[in-house]
């Protein structure tokens, strides 16, 4: 006599972890009468990885219209790059003029007086 043994099968449903994405922030630059155009282009190329023609285009749009869109980044990356920008600009400008906006709940990251 043969006894058939059937294995126990347990079905485990895989639960996907839902990771919450960081909010996206637009990086904008504002025209001012203090920051040299070459410095703006250099910042756009080194910190925001824009090509040379694109960096000049963004700088000219800011110069002509007063405001230009640079790129959209997750909040942590936008803060990191913006603070690095402040660090680079600090020897040329006073720290008080380049204080980051304290309320980062706004969709734009810029300095407290609206300049970058």
Steps between C-alpha positions, in 0.01 A plus 500: 500500500630838398433811700503822300634795687413836357724789593351798674506805281488838661434799279674813616387817335779743443416841626663776309648771710372830383779750520395858510678718249642834604318809377652664196629856510560737211835674500464858378754775461422867532685781331690746716745781445777339707566148370724488191355318199809278469456386861136406432599300191777324693258410783244366253766283337673369814219466754197441279687313219366715217677504164683817404231618250217415743677682788536814286136474391378473862724791607373720216135418574558599864683816390227608257183390680624508860430131568603169342421134563808280552367152584273297726657282770395303810504719811818352652696535175369854442605600853843337461575678173362832622706493819807407295427804282487720812830352614665576164361853487588581862853634432359742241189610687406557859340205683200715594411560135503128424295351780283216365126542525403363840159370394569215259135406478471739208546342156806712422835512671661843503665738736296705745521812285404313181848489347719204428 
